[in-house]
Amino acid sequence: MSSSFKSINYLQLVFDLAIVFIGVYTAFYFSESKAKNAKIAEGEKVIGLLEMGIDRYEKAFASFANYHEKHNASFKERLDNDLIPDYSSTFYPAPQYPVEVITHILTRESYEVFSIDFYVPLTAFANALERMMYVEEKLVLLAERYQKVPAKTHPDYNIIAYEQIENAERYYEYMELRKKVALELVERAKGLKLQLNELKAKKGIDK
C-alpha cells in the first residue's frame, strides 16, 4: 500500500526555514535601524534646540546684569538722598523661562543623548532659573506695595514714609539679587555651550 504522505525533503525544509528566518531578521534589523536613526536624528535636534535656547538666554541674562549694574546704582543713590523712586510699574511675565522644557530633557528619554556630566550642570542651570523666577515674583509683589509718600502734613505721613522706605530698600536688595543670579546664569550658560560643542564634535554633528 502506497503512503498518502509525501516523503519530507529535509534539505528543502531547512532552506525554507532559513529564508523565513532571514526575512524576519532583515525586517527586524531595518526596523531597529530605522528606530535607531530616528533616535539619533531626534537627539541631534534636541542638542541643536538646546544650544539655541541656552545661547539666547545667555545674551538675555547678560543684558539683565548690565541693566541692573546701572539702574541699581541710580536707585540706591536716590534712596541715600531720602528719595523713593517710583517702581510701581515693575512687571515680569510668568513663566518666561524654559524650566519645564529643561525638566523634560532631564528625563530618562534623553539619557542616550547626554551623559551624567551634562545633567549636573544643566540641573544647576534649571535651579538658577527657578531662583530667578522667585526673585522676580518678589520684585513684583514689592512693586504692588509701592505708594507715593504724601506730604508731611498728612496725618499718617510717618507711618507711610517708614513703610515705603523699608519696602524700597527691600526692593533694592532683590534687584541686587536679580543681578547676581543673572551673572550666575550667564556663566552657567557659557559652560553648557562649551559642553554642547564638545558633544557635537564627539557625535560628528555639524555646527
C-alpha positions, 0 to 999 in steps of 0.5 A, spaced: 500 500 500 502 506 497 503 512 503 498 518 502 504 522 505 509 525 501 516 523 503 519 530 507 525 533 503 529 535 509 534 539 505 528 543 502 525 544 509 531 547 512 532 552 506 525 554 507 526 555 514 532 559 513 529 564 508 523 565 513 528 566 518 532 571 514 526 575 512 524 576 519 531 578 521 532 583 515 525 586 517 527 586 524 534 589 523 531 595 518 526 596 523 531 597 529 535 601 524 530 605 522 528 606 530 535 607 531 536 613 526 530 616 528 533 616 535 539 619 533 536 624 528 531 626 534 537 627 539 541 631 534 535 636 534 534 636 541 542 638 542 541 643 536 534 646 540 538 646 546 544 650 544 539 655 541 535 656 547 541 656 552 545 661 547 539 666 547 538 666 554 545 667 555 545 674 551 538 675 555 541 674 562 547 678 560 543 684 558 539 683 565 546 684 569 548 690 565 541 693 566 541 692 573 549 694 574 546 701 572 539 702 574 541 699 581 546 704 582 541 710 580 536 707 585 540 706 591 543 713 590 536 716 590 534 712 596 541 715 600 538 722 598 531 720 602 528 719 595 523 713 593 523 712 586 517 710 583 517 702 581 510 701 581 510 699 574 515 693 575 512 687 571 515 680 569 511 675 565 510 668 568 513 663 566 518 666 561 523 661 562 524 654 559 524 650 566 519 645 564 522 644 557 529 643 561 525 638 566 523 634 560 530 633 557 532 631 564 528 625 563 530 618 562 528 619 554 534 623 553 539 619 557 542 616 550 543 623 548 547 626 554 551 623 559 551 624 567 556 630 566 551 634 562 545 633 567 549 636 573 550 642 570 544 643 566 540 641 573 544 647 576 542 651 570 534 649 571 535 651 579 538 658 577 532 659 573 527 657 578 531 662 583 530 667 578 523 666 577 522 667 585 526 673 585 522 676 580 515 674 583 518 678 589 520 684 585 513 684 583 509 683 589 514 689 592 512 693 586 504 692 588 506 695 595 509 701 592 505 708 594 507 715 593 509 718 600 504 724 601 506 730 604 508 731 611 502 734 613 498 728 612 496 725 618 499 718 617 505 721 613 510 717 618 507 711 618 507 711 610 514 714 609 517 708 614 513 703 610 515 705 603 522 706 605 523 699 608 519 696 602 524 700 597 530 698 600 527 691 600 526 692 593 533 694 592 536 688 595 532 683 590 534 687 584 541 686 587 539 679 587 536 679 580 543 681 578 547 676 581 543 670 579 543 673 572 551 673 572 550 666 575 546 664 569 550 667 564 556 663 566 552 657 567 550 658 560 557 659 557 559 652 560 553 648 557 555 651 550 562 649 551 559 642 553 554 642 547 560 643 542 564 638 545 558 633 544 557 635 537 564 634 535 564 627 539 557 625 535 560 628 528 554 633 528 555 639 524 555 646 527 
